[in-house]
Amino acid sequence: MRLITEKVSVGSSPVIIGGGSRIVVQTMCNTHTDDIGGTLAQCRAMVKAGAQMIRITVPGLQDVPHIKAIRDSLRAEGIYVPIVADIHFSAQTAIEVARVVDKVRINPGNFHKDHNIARERFRELIEVCRECGTAIRIGINHGSLGEYITNLYGNTPQAMAEAAMEWVRMCVEADFRQVVISLKSSNTVSMVQGYRELVAMMQREGTIFPLHVGVTEAGGGDSGRIKSCVGIATLLEEGIGDTIRVSLTEDPVNEIPVASYLAARYSGAAMPQLPERELRMLDAACTWGPKLMRHEIDDIPAEVDPYLRDEIMQAARRRFYKPEYIACPGCGRTMYDLQKAYREVMEKTSCFKDIVIAVMGCIVNGPGEMADADWGYVGEGGGKVSIYKKNVPVLRHVPEDEAPDRLVALIREDRKEQGMQ
């Protein structure tokens, strides 16, 4: 049974999130926001593929006019899909862009290092959103919780839920109800535990805001699709989730059929036309993944394709047969050819096991978002890459054409020192 949440209306031709409505499918542009023509073209393709909501990064105040121009152009073409501004760190950018978009995605805890100032800026944002009819998504990510919350609760699923609840309470106190919440992690277990804890907290306090569900930095190809389905389906089977995004390190249009499949399977939306192989893969992930995540089973029946068994077991973090890759889908902050880098890193490191490697698009957000990784590979821009061991940079300004081999050399040296093959 679906969890009944508050009903949030987004956009002038409103899309309804929560309140028992069907699951809303969304995605995010990976173009640079100042490339208005390129972003418009991507938005058109997304809408044609079935996207019901589109997020666009707004790195700073200079990009507020660009996202306004994109939204205005889409409206002039008769495309009324809600536009969501993705903001990191800058409270002033969030406040200004809230006047020209349908929804703002923020993590208020990152608005300022002084937590009291961050709270004041969030209050300002709430009032602007109330005035302009703009919805808010409070987006908490496992790898970017901030010192205030990690000092209290560590870098844990509970910390994600506790971080979200502070801002939930502020919205309730202000009687602002146009709110959606997300708790993202690349680790399916952490992601599911975080949402469960958050729902329990909101139920105890009497206000349950709609939930945006997704596995962040899921990677690409079969692995990214399977990991996304395992995490998202586990929550949807428990009635948790009102809007979803499948984050793939690919053309974002490719995310939409997978999300549409999940929306159809769990809320009665129209089933997309999918190739038979992909349909079998998604069905297997949704059939067996949630059972593994809930520890109802410890293995998948032998008659299931061995490749799918391995992939689903790994996605549920029950058995690892290859490296685990964390890779962001890319956005307007991405500093290099992320999809190419992801493919090269996978090819070079496929020989390793029991290792987690993150391939991230930018130096601004990447280091925080790869909290679970043993090694990180982060674009700096200007044809250079930084390589991290855990969350510590060990090499900076490595030329892109040398970086995959330098990463492999570091991994081999580290494993040799530990007496590993």
N, C-alpha and C positions, 0 to 999 in steps of 0.2 A: 504493500500500500504506500502511495506517495505521501511524503511528509507535507502537511499543509502549512504553507508559509505566507508571509505578507505578500500582497500583490503589488508589483512595481511596474509602472507604465513608462516606457522609454520611447522618446521620439514624438514627432508631430502626427505621424500616422502610426499610432503606438503599437509597439511590440510589448506584449505582456509577459513578464517573468514572474513565476511563482503563482500562488493562489490556486494551485491545482491545474494551471494551464499546461499545455504541451511543452516539452523540452525545447528550448530555443537553441539553435545552432549558430555559432559564431566563429570568426577567425580574425587574423590580424595581418595587415600589410607588412611586407618586408622591404618596401621601397623607402627611399629617403623622402621625407615629408616635403622638402622644398622642390622635389620633382613632382610637380602638380600633375602634369600630363601622365607620367608613368603610374602615379598612385591612382589617378582616375581610371586608367585602363585596367589596373588590377582590381579595383572595386567593382567595375562592370563585370569582369570575369567571375568574381566571387558571387555576385548577386545571381548571375546566370546559373552558377553551379548549385545555388540553394542557400547561400549565407543569409541569415536573418539579422545579423548585427556585425559590424566591422570596426575593428580597433586600429588606430593609427598612432604611432609614437609622436610625441611632441617634446623634443629634447630641451627646448628653452623658449623664452618669450618670442624669439625671432620666428618661431614656427607657428605661432598662434594664427597669424594671417593666412598661412598656407593651408592649415586644416580648415579654416573658415571658407577659403576659396574652394577647396575640394567638396565640402558639404554643400555649399551654395550651387556649385556646378552640377552635382548629382541631383539636387532638388529641381534645378532647371530642366534636367532631362527626364523628370518624372520618376526618379529613383529615390524612395523615401526610407531606405534602410537606415536604422539608427547608426550614428557615428560616435565612437567612443574614443576619447583622448587618453593615451597611455602616458602617465607622468611618473618620473622618478626624481625624488629629492626636492624639487623646486615647488614650494608652496605657492609662490607668486604666479608661476606658470599655470598651476592647477586652478587658481582663482580666476585668472584672466581667461583661460580657455573654457571654463565652465559656462561662460556667457555665450559661446558660439557653437557648442556641440550638444549632443543629447545625453551623454553620460561621461563621467570622468573616472578613470581607474587610478587609484593612488594607494600608497602605503603611508599613512599619516605619521607613523613612527620615524620615518626617514625625512620628515620635513625640516627637522633641526636637531642638532646634537643635544641642545637643552630641551628636555622632554616637556617642560612647562610651556616653552615657546611653541613646540610642535602642537600641543593641545590648543593653544590660542589660534594658531594658523588654521587648524582643522575647524574650529568654531567659525572662523571667517568664511571658509569654503562652504560649510553647511548653509550659511545665510545666503551666499551668492547662488547656490544651487536651488535653494527654496525660492528665491526671487525669480530665477530664470527657468524653473521647471526642469532642472537637470538632475539626472540620477547619479548616484555615486556607487562605484564598486570599491570596497575596501579589500585590497589584494595583498595578502600576507604570503610571502614565500619563505620556505624553509631556510634558504641560504642567506637571507638578508633581513634578519629580524632586528638587528640593532643591539647595541650594548645594553640599553635599559632593560630589555626583556630577557636577553640571554644571561645577564648577571643574576636575574631572579629565578629563571627556570631552565637555563641551559639551552642548547640548540636541539629542542625536542618537539614532538608533536604537541605536547601540552603547551609548550611555549607559543606555538603558532596559534592555538586556540585562545590562550590567555591574551595574546597580543591583539587578536581580533576583538575580543570581548570588551576591551577598554574603549575602543572606538564605537562598538555597538551601543554600549551604555551611553556614550555621549550623544549619539543620534537619538536614542530613546528619550533622554532627558530634554533634548531640543525639540521633541515631537517631529522629527524628520524621518519619514518612513520610506523614502525613495532610495533604498539601500540594498545592495547585493554584496555578498561576502564570498571570498575565495581563500583557500589555503592550499598552496601549490607546493609540490615536492617532486623531484625526479625519482625518488624512492617510493614505490607504490605502497609499501607498508606504512611508512611515515605519513604519506598523504591520506590514506584511509583512516588511520588512527586519529590524525588531526581533525578531520571532518566529524568523525564520531564524537570526539570530545567537545567540539564546538556546538554541535547540535544538542548534546546533553546540557551544556551550559545555557544555551538560549532557551531550551525548554524549561529549565528551572527558573529562569528569570521572566518567562512569560511572553517574550517577543522573538519570533523565529523569522529572520529575514531570509529571502531566497538565496540559494547557493549556486555559485558558478563552480563547476567541477572540471578538473583536468589534471593530467600528469605533465608537469612542466619539463622542458628539455628532454622529451622522450626520444629524440633522435629521428631517424628516418627509416625508409624501407619497411620490410616486414616487422623488424624488431620494434620500431616506433609505433606501428599500428597495433601490434599485439600488446605492448606495454600499456598503451593508452586504453585499450579495451579492457585489459585486466583490472586496472585501477578504477576506471570510470564505471564499468559494469558492476563491480563489487558494491559501490555506493548506490548506484541506481537500483540495484536489486533490493537494497535496504530502504528505498524511498527517498534517498538523499540526492538532490541535484535537480536544478530547475533550468539551467543553461550550461552548455558544455562547449569546450574547445579541445580539439585534438591537435597538439603542437608537434609538427613534423619539420625536420630540417630539409625541406623541399619547397617547391612552389606552394604557397599557402592554399591555392585552389585545391590541391590534392588532399587537404585536410577535411574538406567538406563532405565528401561521400562517406568517410568513416564516421564522422560525427552524425551525419544523417541516418546512417545505419543504426547507431546507438539510440538516437531519438525515436526511430521507428520501432525498434525492438522493445523499448521501455516506456513509450508514452503514446503509441498509436499513430505517430506521424507516418507519412507516405514512405514506403521503402524505396531507397534509391536503386537504380539499375547498376549492378556491380558485376565484374567478371566472376565466373564461377569459382576460380581459385581464391580470389579475395574474399568472396562470400563464405567459403568453407573456412578460411583462416580466421575471419572475424567471429564466425559462429563458434569455432572451437575455443577461441580466446574467451568469449563471453560465457561459454558453457562450463569450462573447467577452471578458468582463472579465479572467479569468485569463490568456488569451493576450496581451492588451495589457499586463498587469502584468509578464509574463515577456518582453516584447518579441519574442514569436513573430510578431506581426503589428503593423502600424503604423496600420491602419484597419480598419473593419468593413465587410463586403460591402454594396454599394449596395442590394441587395434588402431589407435589414433596414430597418424603419420608421425614417425620418430622426430622429424625436423620440427613439427609443430609442438610436440611434447617438450622438446628441449627449450624452445623459445618461450612457451607458456610457463614452464617451470622457472626459467630465469626471470621472466617478467614479474612473477609472484615472489621472487627472491627465495625460492625453496631449493634450487640447485643451479649452479653456474657451470656452463660448458664452454664459455668463451668470455672475452672481456666484456664488461658492462660499460656502455657508452652513454654519457650524458651530453646532449647537444641542443643548444637553443635553436629555435626556428629562424632566428634573424628578424631584424626590424630596421627602422630608420637610423638606429644607432650603430648598426653593424659596420665594422671597420675594414672588412676584407671579404673575399669570396668564401663565405662560410660553407656553402654546400660542397665546393671543391676541397676545402681543407678537411671537412668531415670525412669525405671519401678517402682522401690520401692517408689520414691518420688511421682510419679503420684498416685500410689495406696493409699499412706498415706494421700495425700492432696486433694483427689477428692471431699471431702465434702465441700470445700470452693468455694465461687464465688467471682467475682470482684477482682481477685488477679492475679498477674503475677509472675511466679516462673521460675527462670533460673537454668538449670542444665548444668554445664560447665566442660570441660575436664581437664583444667590445670590452675594453679595459674598465669601463665605468661600472657595469653591472656584473660582468662575468665572474670575477673572483668571489663575490659573495654568493652567487647562485650555484657554485659547484662545491657546496659544503661536503657532499658525500664522496667526492672524487679523491683517488690517490694521486692522480696527475691531472694538471690542467693545461690547456692549449688555448691561448687567448689572443685575439687580434688586437694589435695596437693601432693599426692604420699606417700608412706610408710604407706598405710592403713588409712590415715587421710583426713579429709574434713574441709574446712572453710565454715562458713555460714555468708552471708552478708544480711544486711537490706539496701535496695537501694544499694549504692556503698560503704557502710561502713562495714568492718568486725566486727561482734558481737561475734562470737565464732571461735576460731582457734583450729587446732589439735584435732578435734573430731573424735573418732574411727568410721570407716565406718559403723559398725553394730549398732551404736547408733545414727548416724547422722540424718536419716529420722525422728525418734521420737523427737529428739531435735529440728529439724526444725518445726515440728507440734506444739510443746509446745511453741516455740517463737511466731508463728503466732497466736495461741490462746490467749496468754498473750497480745500481741499487739492489737488484735481485742477487747479484754475485756476492755483494757484501753481506746479504742476509742468508747466504748459503742456499739460494733457490736456483732452479734452472732458468 
